[in-house]
């Protein structure tokens, strides 16, 4: 039985079972990553791999500008990451987080439900406010380099919207965990793990329908040669789309991008309006072909499976950690069913997310390279592919040669010189 505060018993067998399940799911996760990740895409060309040379891709001025932009932002990004984690640690490993939950819930009776909901919202807002000056600095830098077109009113709206979405989803997720811990003290982590995995799946389907419209407006691309070519490209890819949309990205940025979102009858190609006047149609088609490659290779489904296994393993690990009495005592909570555990829960989730980031990005870089291969195979136009990579890199100020440690941890895509070298390998392999 649970106590009045929701604290479960702490049998050693339950702890061992939670740790065992975390290990089994973690092993399954590693297995899926090893099997599903496209580690090798092209054979070695007759003359060997093409050297990765930023100087052969960009001018000296372009390289200097991109490196200066990265140098201006990188320290702030790292500081924001460390500061956010430090705030989470203070609120999760001291009684400060519990105090925030109690204080916010007190006007509504102080019950555990309000402690979780309002505590999660309050802690999210505190973390966001702590890093807000660094976000302001980052926006100033983007304005200075011509990458951001947002006024400060729109910037504030975007920050408020993203914070509200994050706080709301976090609060509901933690409420489910604490409620399960109160109802099923011994097995809550198993139920929560299944629910977390299911939410990853549902979130993958709902994201383009719920989250994307919160930041951009979309209109169907008018009838014309480009729209026709994109629809035909999707048919040739074996991934037909319902529509081609144009996003009003220019309200916020000068960056160039396109993507494919939705599933089945709701699948659509989305093109930033910044592309339409700056790139020729064949280069826009090359970008779309890359994005259609993600669909053709079921990358969203693979990512969803990896995310679901990771969520299940992480929740089982939570089941093991949240029976550690010293950890709970430091957080001022009596157990995972205590509403005052919210700060500790948020810290553990933040640490888990941070630890998993380089693994996710390692997989992502290989998946992006496979989508590049799909674009080259589908369009058979390496000239447009290399041209658009140069255009994207220059317009988006992508660092052509980031530090190896930075690329390993934060790099979700290959660098532009790596992608162009890959295209040249494709040409050599196919004798084009």
C-alpha positions in Angstrom: 0.0 0.0 0.0 1.1 3.6 -0.6 1.3 6.1 2.2 -1.0 9.1 2.4 1.7 11.1 0.5 1.8 8.4 -2.2 5.2 6.9 -1.2 5.5 3.3 -2.3 7.2 0.5 -0.5 10.8 0.0 -1.5 11.3 -3.8 -2.0 14.7 -4.7 -3.4 13.0 -7.1 -5.9 11.1 -4.3 -7.4 14.2 -2.1 -7.8 16.1 -5.0 -9.4 13.2 -5.7 -11.8 13.1 -2.0 -12.9 16.8 -2.0 -13.5 16.6 -5.3 -15.4 13.8 -4.0 -17.6 15.8 -0.8 -18.3 18.8 -2.9 -19.2 16.8 -5.2 -21.5 15.1 -2.3 -23.3 18.4 -0.5 -23.5 19.9 -3.5 -25.2 17.0 -3.7 -27.6 17.5 0.0 -28.3 21.2 -0.5 -29.1 20.2 -3.5 -31.3 17.7 -1.4 -33.3 20.2 1.4 -33.7 22.9 -0.9 -34.9 20.6 -2.7 -37.4 18.5 0.3 -38.6 21.3 2.9 -39.0 22.7 3.0 -42.6 26.4 2.9 -41.6 27.7 2.3 -45.2 25.9 3.8 -48.2 28.4 3.8 -51.1 31.2 1.6 -52.1 34.7 3.1 -52.2 35.1 4.8 -55.6 37.9 3.6 -57.9 40.1 6.6 -56.9 39.2 6.5 -53.2 37.0 8.7 -51.2 36.7 12.4 -52.2 38.6 14.6 -49.6 36.4 16.8 -47.5 37.7 20.3 -48.2 35.7 23.4 -47.1 38.0 25.6 -49.2 36.9 23.7 -52.4 33.2 24.4 -51.5 33.1 28.0 -50.2 35.0 31.1 -50.8 37.4 32.4 -48.1 34.9 35.2 -47.2 32.0 32.7 -46.9 34.1 30.5 -44.6 35.2 33.4 -42.5 31.6 34.7 -42.1 30.2 31.3 -41.2 33.0 30.7 -38.7 32.6 34.1 -37.1 28.8 33.5 -36.8 29.5 30.1 -35.1 32.1 31.7 -32.8 29.6 34.3 -31.7 26.9 31.8 -30.9 28.7 28.7 -29.7 29.8 30.0 -26.3 26.3 31.3 -25.6 24.7 28.0 -26.6 27.0 26.1 -24.3 26.5 28.5 -21.5 22.7 28.2 -21.9 22.9 24.5 -21.8 25.0 24.4 -18.7 23.0 27.1 -17.0 19.7 25.3 -17.7 21.1 22.1 -16.3 22.4 23.9 -13.2 19.0 25.4 -12.6 17.4 22.0 -12.9 20.0 20.5 -10.5 19.3 23.2 -7.9 15.5 22.6 -8.2 15.8 18.8 -8.4 18.6 18.0 -5.9 17.5 20.4 -3.1 14.2 21.1 -1.5 13.8 24.3 -3.7 11.8 22.4 -6.3 9.5 21.0 -3.7 9.1 24.5 -2.2 8.1 25.9 -5.7 5.5 23.1 -6.2 4.0 23.7 -2.7 3.9 27.5 -3.0 2.2 27.5 -6.4 -0.3 24.8 -5.4 -1.2 26.4 -2.0 -3.8 28.9 -3.3 -5.6 25.9 -4.9 -5.6 23.7 -1.8 -2.0 22.4 -2.1 -3.1 18.9 -3.4 -0.6 16.7 -5.2 -2.3 17.2 -8.6 -1.8 21.0 -8.4 1.7 20.5 -7.0 2.7 18.5 -10.1 0.9 20.6 -12.7 1.8 24.0 -11.3 5.2 22.9 -10.1 6.1 21.6 -13.6 4.9 24.9 -15.2 6.7 27.0 -12.6 10.0 25.1 -12.9 9.9 25.2 -16.7 9.3 29.0 -16.6 12.1 29.5 -14.1 14.5 27.6 -16.3 13.4 29.6 -19.3 13.8 32.9 -17.5 17.3 31.9 -16.4 18.5 31.4 -20.0 16.4 34.2 -21.5 19.3 36.8 -21.6 21.3 34.2 -23.6 18.4 33.7 -26.0 18.2 37.5 -26.5 21.9 37.6 -27.2 21.5 34.8 -29.7 18.7 36.7 -31.5 20.8 39.8 -31.6 23.6 37.8 -33.3 21.2 36.3 -35.8 19.9 39.8 -36.6 23.5 41.1 -36.9 24.3 38.4 -39.5 21.0 38.9 -41.4 19.7 35.5 -40.5 16.7 36.6 -38.4 13.9 38.9 -39.7 11.8 38.7 -36.6 10.8 41.8 -34.7 11.1 41.6 -31.0 7.3 41.3 -30.6 7.2 38.2 -32.8 10.3 36.8 -31.0 8.6 37.2 -27.7 5.5 35.5 -29.0 7.6 32.6 -30.3 9.4 32.3 -26.9 6.1 32.4 -25.0 4.5 29.9 -27.3 7.3 27.4 -27.2 7.6 27.7 -23.4 3.8 27.2 -23.0 3.8 24.1 -25.2 6.8 22.7 -23.4 5.4 23.5 -19.9 2.0 22.1 -20.7 3.3 18.8 -22.2 5.8 18.4 -19.4 3.1 19.0 -16.7 0.7 16.5 -18.2 3.4 13.9 -18.7 4.6 14.2 -15.1 1.0 14.2 -13.8 0.5 10.8 -15.5 3.7 9.4 -13.9 2.9 10.6 -10.4 -0.7 9.4 -10.7 0.5 5.9 -11.8 3.0 5.9 -8.9 0.2 6.5 -6.4 -2.1 3.9 -8.0 0.4 1.2 -8.6 3.3 1.8 -6.3 5.3 -1.3 -7.3 4.7 -1.3 -11.1 4.1 2.3 -11.9 7.3 2.6 -14.0 6.2 -0.3 -16.2 2.8 1.4 -17.0 4.5 4.7 -17.4 7.1 3.3 -19.7 4.4 1.8 -22.0 2.5 5.1 -21.9 5.7 7.1 -22.7 6.4 4.8 -25.7 2.8 5.3 -26.9 3.0 9.0 -26.6 6.2 9.1 -28.7 4.3 7.3 -31.4 1.2 9.6 -31.1 3.4 12.7 -31.0 5.1 11.8 -34.3 1.7 11.8 -36.0 0.3 14.9 -34.3 3.3 17.2 -34.5 2.7 18.4 -38.0 -1.0 19.0 -37.3 -0.7 20.6 -33.8 2.8 22.1 -33.3 3.8 23.4 -36.8 0.7 25.6 -37.2 1.6 27.3 -33.9 4.6 29.0 -35.5 3.9 29.2 -39.3 1.0 29.7 -41.7 0.8 27.5 -44.7 -0.8 28.0 -48.1 -1.0 25.7 -51.1 1.6 26.5 -53.7 -0.2 28.0 -56.8 -0.4 25.8 -59.9 2.7 26.0 -62.0 5.7 24.1 -63.2 7.4 23.8 -59.8 4.3 22.5 -58.1 3.8 20.0 -60.9 7.4 18.8 -60.8 7.3 18.4 -57.0 4.1 16.3 -57.2 5.6 14.2 -60.0 8.9 13.8 -58.0 6.9 12.4 -55.1 5.2 9.9 -57.4 8.5 8.8 -58.8 9.8 8.4 -55.2 6.9 6.1 -54.4 5.7 8.5 -51.7 2.9 10.5 -53.2 1.8 13.6 -51.4 -1.5 15.3 -50.9 -0.4 18.9 -51.4 2.6 21.2 -51.8 2.5 24.0 -49.2 4.4 27.2 -48.8 5.3 28.3 -45.2 5.7 32.0 -44.4 9.2 31.4 -43.0 10.3 34.9 -44.2 8.5 36.4 -41.2 11.2 35.0 -39.0 14.3 34.1 -41.0 16.2 34.3 -44.2 17.2 30.7 -43.9 16.4 28.2 -46.7 14.6 25.0 -46.0 11.9 22.5 -47.1 10.6 19.3 -45.5 7.9 16.7 -45.8 5.4 16.2 -43.0 2.3 14.3 -42.3 1.4 10.7 -43.0 -0.7 8.9 -45.6 -3.4 11.2 -46.9 -2.1 14.1 -44.9 1.5 13.9 -46.3 2.6 17.2 -47.9 5.8 18.8 -49.1 6.4 22.1 -47.3 8.6 24.7 -48.9 9.9 27.9 -47.1 8.9 31.0 -49.0 12.5 32.1 -48.8 13.4 29.4 -51.3 11.1 30.5 -54.1 12.9 33.7 -55.2 16.4 32.6 -54.4 16.9 29.2 -55.9 16.2 27.7 -59.3 13.4 25.1 -59.5 15.8 22.1 -60.0 17.6 23.0 -56.7 14.3 23.2 -54.9 13.4 19.8 -56.4 16.8 18.4 -55.0 15.9 19.6 -51.5 12.4 18.0 -51.8 13.9 14.7 -53.1 16.1 14.6 -50.0 13.1 15.1 -47.8 11.1 12.5 -49.7 14.0 10.1 -49.0 13.1 10.3 -45.3 9.6 9.1 -46.2 10.8 6.4 -48.6 13.2 5.0 -46.1 10.6 5.1 -43.2 12.9 7.3 -41.2 10.1 8.8 -39.1 8.9 5.3 -38.2 12.5 4.2 -37.4 13.0 7.3 -35.2 9.7 6.7 -33.5 10.7 3.1 -32.7 14.0 4.3 -31.3 12.3 7.0 -29.4 9.7 4.6 -28.0 12.3 2.1 -26.8 14.4 5.0 -25.3 11.3 6.3 -23.5 10.5 2.8 -22.1 14.1 2.2 -21.0 14.4 5.7 -19.5 11.1 5.3 -17.5 12.2 1.9 -16.2 15.5 3.6 -15.1 13.4 6.2 -13.3 11.6 3.4 -11.5 15.0 2.3 -10.2 16.3 5.8 -9.3 13.1 7.0 -7.6 13.3 4.3 -5.0 16.7 5.6 -3.8 15.9 7.1 -0.4 18.9 9.6 -0.3 17.9 11.0 -3.7 14.3 11.5 -2.6 15.4 13.0 0.7 17.5 15.6 -1.0 14.6 16.6 -3.2 12.2 16.8 -0.3 9.9 14.1 -1.6 8.7 10.9 0.1 8.4 8.9 -3.1 7.5 9.0 -6.8 3.8 9.4 -5.8 4.5 12.6 -3.9 3.7 15.8 -5.9 6.8 17.4 -4.5 9.0 15.0 -6.6 8.4 17.1 -9.7 11.7 19.0 -9.6 13.7 15.7 -9.3 11.7 14.1 -12.1 12.4 17.1 -14.4 16.1 17.0 -13.6 16.4 13.2 -14.3 14.6 13.7 -17.6 16.9 16.6 -18.5 20.0 14.5 -17.8 18.7 11.6 -19.8 18.0 13.9 -22.7 21.5 15.3 -22.5 23.2 11.9 -22.3 21.2 10.6 -25.3 21.9 13.6 -27.5 25.2 12.4 -29.1 23.7 9.0 -29.9 20.6 10.5 -31.5 22.8 12.8 -33.6 25.1 10.0 -34.6 22.1 8.1 -36.0 20.7 11.3 -37.5 23.9 12.1 -39.5 23.8 8.7 -41.2 20.1 8.9 -41.9 20.5 12.3 -43.4 23.3 10.9 -45.6 20.9 8.2 -46.8 18.3 10.8 -47.7 21.1 12.6 -49.7 21.7 9.3 -51.6 17.9 9.1 -52.3 18.0 12.6 -53.7 20.9 11.8 -56.0 19.4 8.5 -57.2 15.9 10.1 -57.7 16.9 13.2 -59.5 20.2 11.9 -61.1 21.3 15.6 -60.9 24.4 15.9 -58.8 25.0 19.4 -60.1 21.8 20.7 -58.6 22.5 18.7 -55.4 25.9 20.3 -54.9 24.6 23.7 -56.0 21.8 23.7 -53.5 24.1 22.5 -50.7 26.4 25.4 -51.4 23.4 27.8 -51.4 22.0 26.3 -48.1 25.3 26.4 -46.4 26.0 30.0 -47.4 22.5 31.3 -46.6 22.1 29.4 -43.3 25.7 30.2 -42.2 26.5 26.6 -41.5 30.0 26.1 -40.1 31.8 24.2 -42.8 34.4 22.7 -40.4 33.1 22.7 -36.8 35.3 21.2 -34.0 35.1 17.4 -34.0 33.7 17.3 -30.4 31.0 19.8 -31.4 30.0 17.9 -34.5 30.0 14.6 -32.5 27.7 16.0 -29.8 25.5 18.5 -31.6 25.8 17.8 -35.3 22.5 16.3 -36.5 23.5 16.6 -40.2 26.8 16.1 -42.1 28.6 19.3 -42.9 28.1 20.8 -46.3 31.7 19.8 -47.5 31.0 16.3 -46.3 27.7 16.2 -48.3 29.4 17.5 -51.4 32.2 15.0 -51.1 29.5 12.3 -50.8 27.9 13.6 -54.0 31.3 13.4 -55.8 31.7 9.9 -54.6 28.3 9.1 -56.0 29.4 10.5 -59.4 32.6 8.4 -59.3 30.7 5.2 -58.3 28.1 5.7 -61.1 30.6 6.8 -63.7 28.7 10.0 -64.4 
